[in-house]
């Protein structure tokens, strides 16, 4: 790899545009990464493209098609190292070489250990100048779930919770519709749409009978809906099953009668080990979801399951919607967590974002000290 010189304003502007293009595939590329490409010649953009969906053209291919002959001698800015393997589409490296690209700048090396560095090596052998690392952090953020699956063998986990100012999620009776506003609930739909799966627990299914679907105009991809249900108590007529699409019920106890009833309604059923504490072994669950090529999961669950993800260190991001109201000391708590005896035992987080969503506040935190 040739060392990158100090990046020019044109380099930065071109990669920023490529990242902007890549973001257009936020809710559609799964399980592939989100990738954008900009081709520049003589200081002018001559081609642009982004990967829209798995099986479709890659960003580089679309940008090259738009550039045509102007690609010869140009620089290609790509948010991810160009691929060098045959999948559903031919290698992007070959397309770049055949088009006569003189220089390739990419943000992030492919995190897949099976192919990482291969694209760069092929381009260098063809005499193309290759430089990397420009806006790498932004590229990682855009594909944090894909990076997690490739490097850790599990998806990125976001846990969503809605609470009052005094940290309560429902009245003592269980009534919770609605603590937060319609604007906040609509905002959560965008997180659902970008996720590979929406995960909940059997307690939420039995108490609330949620649909867990994406309800956004123009959205034609529904994430998996995953129910963690150790004893396979999910009713075959539950809305989470009855809404079609891809549904997975994960249990710990084999029950042929209940399995057949769920499978008859179109749900897949998987039996995984139980936890030594209670419920399913969440690490096994996440590794199984990774094998199904899930990059990001969105957890919408009650205090017990949400607390388990946090307690076991499996929550990568916590998204809190805070309503400007109070429910009182008898209302239900945000999370079920173990009793602490010293402050040193507390969980530490870092604020990464907060913004008003209608009348509510959305706060995003990550475990302290964890870098993407």
C-alpha positions in Angstrom: 0.0 0.0 0.0 1.3 3.5 -0.9 1.2 5.9 2.0 -1.4 8.6 1.7 -0.1 12.2 1.4 -1.9 14.9 3.3 -5.5 14.7 2.0 -6.6 17.6 -0.2 -9.9 19.5 0.1 -11.0 17.7 -3.1 -10.1 14.3 -1.5 -12.2 15.1 1.6 -15.1 16.5 -0.3 -15.2 13.5 -2.7 -15.1 10.9 0.1 -17.7 12.9 2.0 -20.0 12.7 -1.0 -19.3 8.9 -1.4 -20.3 8.4 2.2 -23.5 10.5 1.6 -24.3 8.3 -1.3 -23.7 5.1 0.7 -26.2 6.2 3.3 -28.9 6.0 0.7 -28.7 2.2 1.1 -29.1 2.3 4.8 -32.3 0.3 4.9 -31.9 -1.7 1.7 -28.4 -3.3 1.3 -28.7 -5.9 4.1 -26.8 -8.2 4.5 -24.3 -6.4 2.3 -22.4 -3.3 3.5 -23.5 0.2 2.5 -21.0 1.5 -0.1 -20.8 4.7 -2.2 -18.4 5.7 -5.0 -17.5 9.0 -6.6 -15.2 9.2 -9.7 -13.3 12.5 -10.2 -11.3 13.6 -13.2 -9.7 17.0 -13.5 -11.3 18.2 -10.3 -14.8 17.4 -11.6 -17.2 14.6 -10.6 -17.8 12.5 -13.6 -19.6 9.5 -12.1 -21.4 8.5 -8.9 -23.1 5.4 -7.6 -24.1 3.5 -4.5 -25.0 -0.1 -3.7 -28.8 -0.3 -3.3 -29.5 -3.9 -2.5 -27.9 -7.4 -2.3 -27.6 -8.9 -5.8 -27.7 -5.5 -7.4 -24.9 -3.5 -9.0 -22.1 -2.4 -6.8 -21.3 1.3 -6.2 -18.2 1.2 -8.4 -20.0 -0.4 -11.3 -22.7 2.3 -11.3 -20.2 5.1 -11.0 -18.1 3.8 -13.8 -21.1 3.4 -16.1 -22.0 7.0 -15.5 -18.5 8.2 -16.1 -17.9 6.2 -19.3 -14.7 7.2 -21.0 -14.1 10.0 -18.5 -13.1 7.3 -16.0 -9.8 6.8 -17.8 -7.0 8.4 -15.7 -9.5 9.4 -13.0 -9.6 8.9 -9.3 -12.2 6.6 -7.7 -13.3 7.4 -4.1 -14.9 4.4 -2.5 -16.2 4.0 1.1 -15.1 0.3 1.3 -12.1 -1.5 -0.3 -13.2 -2.7 -3.8 -14.2 -6.3 -3.8 -12.0 -8.8 -5.6 -14.1 -11.9 -5.6 -17.0 -13.3 -7.7 -20.3 -13.3 -5.8 -23.6 -12.4 -7.3 -21.7 -9.7 -9.3 -18.2 -9.7 -10.8 -15.2 -8.2 -8.9 -15.2 -4.4 -8.8 -11.4 -4.4 -9.0 -11.6 -5.8 -12.5 -14.1 -3.1 -13.5 -11.9 -0.4 -12.2 -8.8 -1.8 -13.9 -10.6 -2.2 -17.3 -12.0 1.3 -17.1 -8.5 2.8 -16.8 -8.8 4.3 -13.3 -5.5 5.7 -12.2 -6.0 6.1 -8.5 -8.3 4.5 -5.9 -8.9 6.1 -2.5 -11.0 4.0 -0.1 -12.1 4.7 3.5 -12.2 1.3 5.1 -10.5 -2.0 4.4 -12.9 -4.9 3.9 -13.4 -6.3 7.5 -14.1 -9.8 6.1 -10.9 -11.6 7.0 -11.3 -13.9 4.0 -11.0 -11.1 1.5 -9.4 -8.2 3.4 -6.6 -6.6 1.4 -7.2 -8.7 -1.7 -8.8 -5.8 -3.6 -6.0 -3.4 -2.8 -3.4 -6.0 -3.8 -5.1 -6.6 -7.2 -5.3 -2.9 -7.9 -1.6 -2.3 -7.0 -0.5 -5.2 -9.3 -2.3 -3.4 -12.1 -0.3 -0.3 -11.5 -3.1 1.7 -9.9 -2.2 4.1 -7.0 -4.1 3.0 -3.9 -4.5 5.1 -0.7 -6.8 4.2 2.2 -8.0 5.5 5.6 -9.7 8.7 4.5 -12.7 9.2 6.7 -12.4 5.7 8.0 -14.3 6.3 11.2 -17.3 7.6 9.3 -17.2 4.5 7.1 -17.0 2.2 10.2 -20.0 4.0 11.8 -22.0 3.5 8.6 -21.3 -0.2 8.6 -20.8 -0.9 12.3 -23.1 -4.0 12.1 -21.3 -5.5 9.1 -17.9 -4.8 10.8 -19.2 -6.4 14.0 -20.4 -9.6 12.2 -17.1 -9.9 10.3 -14.8 -9.2 13.3 -16.7 -10.4 16.3 -19.0 -13.1 14.8 -22.1 -11.4 16.1 -24.4 -8.5 15.0 -24.3 -5.0 16.4 -27.0 -4.8 19.2 -29.1 -1.7 19.7 -31.5 -1.8 22.7 -34.4 0.6 22.5 -36.3 1.8 25.6 -39.0 4.4 26.2 -39.3 6.0 29.6 -40.7 8.8 31.7 -38.5 11.5 33.3 -38.3 9.4 36.5 -37.1 6.3 34.6 -40.4 4.4 34.4 -41.7 2.4 31.4 -45.3 1.6 32.4 -47.8 2.0 35.3 -47.9 -0.7 37.9 -50.9 -2.2 36.1 -48.7 -2.6 32.9 -50.4 0.2 31.0 -47.8 1.9 28.8 -49.6 3.1 25.6 -48.3 5.6 25.0 -45.6 7.1 27.2 -43.8 8.8 24.3 -45.3 10.7 21.4 -46.2 9.7 17.9 -43.1 11.5 16.7 -40.8 9.3 18.8 -42.6 6.1 17.7 -42.2 7.2 14.1 -38.5 7.9 14.7 -38.0 4.4 16.0 -39.4 3.1 12.7 -36.2 4.3 10.9 -34.1 2.3 13.3 -36.3 -0.7 12.6 -35.9 -0.2 8.9 -32.1 -0.2 9.0 -31.9 -3.3 11.1 -31.5 -6.9 10.0 -33.9 -8.1 12.7 -36.2 -6.8 15.4 -35.8 -8.9 18.5 -38.2 -9.2 21.4 -39.0 -11.5 24.3 -42.0 -13.8 25.0 -43.1 -11.5 27.8 -43.6 -8.6 25.4 -45.4 -10.9 22.9 -47.8 -12.1 25.6 -48.4 -8.7 27.2 -48.6 -6.4 24.2 -49.0 -8.6 21.1 -46.8 -6.3 18.9 -46.5 -6.4 15.2 -42.8 -5.5 15.1 -43.0 -4.5 11.4 -41.6 -1.4 9.6 -44.4 1.0 8.8 -42.7 3.6 6.6 -43.9 4.8 3.2 -42.0 3.1 0.4 -40.3 0.5 2.6 -40.3 -2.8 0.7 -38.0 -4.7 3.0 -39.1 -6.1 6.3 -36.4 -7.2 8.8 -36.6 -10.6 10.4 -38.8 -10.7 13.5 -37.1 -12.7 16.2 -38.9 -13.9 19.4 -36.7 -15.2 22.3 -39.1 -17.7 23.9 -37.4 -20.5 25.9 -40.5 -22.6 26.3 -42.1 -21.9 22.9 -45.1 -20.2 24.4 -45.6 -17.9 21.4 -49.3 -18.1 20.3 -49.5 -19.2 16.6 -52.0 -16.4 16.1 -49.8 -13.7 17.6 -49.4 -10.6 15.4 -45.6 -11.0 15.2 -46.3 -14.4 13.5 -49.4 -13.4 11.6 -47.9 -10.4 9.7 -46.0 -12.6 7.2 -42.4 -12.0 6.3 -39.5 -13.8 8.0 -40.1 -14.8 11.6 -37.8 -16.8 13.9 -38.8 -18.2 17.3 -35.8 -19.3 19.4 -36.5 -21.6 22.3 -34.5 -23.7 24.7 -36.9 -26.6 25.2 -38.0 -28.9 22.4 -41.8 -29.2 22.1 -42.9 -30.9 18.9 -46.5 -29.8 19.2 -45.8 -26.2 19.7 -43.0 -26.2 17.1 -45.3 -27.7 14.4 -48.0 -25.1 15.3 -45.6 -22.2 14.8 -44.0 -23.7 11.7 -47.5 -24.2 10.2 -48.0 -20.4 10.4 -44.7 -19.8 8.6 -42.3 -19.2 11.5 -38.9 -20.8 11.7 -38.1 -22.4 15.1 -34.6 -22.9 16.4 -33.6 -24.6 19.7 -30.5 -23.2 21.4 -29.0 -23.7 24.8 -30.5 -22.1 27.9 -28.6 -19.6 30.0 -27.2 -20.6 33.4 -29.3 -17.7 34.8 -32.7 -17.5 33.0 -33.9 -17.7 29.5 -31.7 -18.3 26.4 -27.9 -18.0 26.2 -27.8 -14.6 24.5 -24.3 -15.1 23.1 -25.4 -18.2 21.4 -28.4 -16.4 20.1 -26.3 -13.6 18.6 -23.8 -16.0 17.0 -26.8 -17.8 15.4 -28.2 -14.6 14.0 -24.7 -13.7 12.6 -24.7 -17.1 10.8 -28.0 -15.9 9.2 -26.1 -12.9 7.9 -27.7 -10.4 10.3 -25.6 -7.2 10.8 -27.7 -5.0 13.1 -30.4 -6.1 15.5 -32.9 -3.7 17.2 -34.1 -5.0 20.6 -37.6 -3.9 21.7 -38.2 -5.8 24.8 -39.2 -5.5 28.5 -37.1 -4.8 31.5 -35.9 -8.4 31.9 -34.6 -9.1 28.4 -33.2 -5.6 27.9 -31.5 -5.8 31.3 -30.0 -9.2 30.3 -28.4 -7.7 27.2 -26.8 -4.9 29.2 -25.8 -7.1 32.2 -24.0 -9.5 29.9 -22.2 -6.8 28.0 -24.0 -7.5 24.8 -25.6 -4.0 24.2 -23.5 -1.9 21.8 -25.8 1.0 21.8 -28.7 2.1 24.0 -31.4 4.3 22.5 -33.6 6.0 25.1 -36.7 8.0 24.3 -37.5 10.2 27.3 -41.0 11.7 27.7 -41.5 14.9 29.6 -43.7 13.3 32.2 -43.4 11.3 35.5 -45.2 8.1 36.4 -44.4 7.7 40.1 -42.5 5.3 42.3 -44.9 2.4 41.9 -44.6 2.4 38.1 -42.5 -0.2 36.4 -38.7 0.3 36.2 -36.6 0.8 33.0 -34.4 -2.3 33.5 -34.1 -5.3 35.7 -30.5 -5.2 36.9 -28.7 -6.9 39.8 -28.3 -5.1 43.1 -25.0 -3.3 43.4 -23.1 -3.0 46.6 -20.5 -0.5 45.5 -20.3 2.3 43.0 -17.4 0.6 41.3 -19.8 -2.1 40.1 -22.0 0.4 38.1 -22.2 0.3 34.3 -20.6 3.2 32.7 -21.7 4.7 29.4 -20.8 7.6 27.1 -23.3 10.0 25.5 -23.0 9.9 21.7 -26.1 11.8 20.7 -29.2 13.6 22.0 -31.9 15.4 20.2 -35.5 16.5 20.5 -38.0 14.3 18.7 -41.3 16.1 18.9 -41.8 16.8 22.6 -39.5 13.9 23.6 -35.8 13.6 24.0 -33.8 10.8 22.2 -30.6 9.9 24.0 -28.0 7.5 22.6 -25.3 6.0 24.8 -22.6 3.4 24.3 -20.6 1.4 26.9 -17.7 3.6 28.0 -14.4 2.9 26.4 -15.7 0.9 23.5 -14.6 2.2 20.1 -16.2 1.3 16.8 
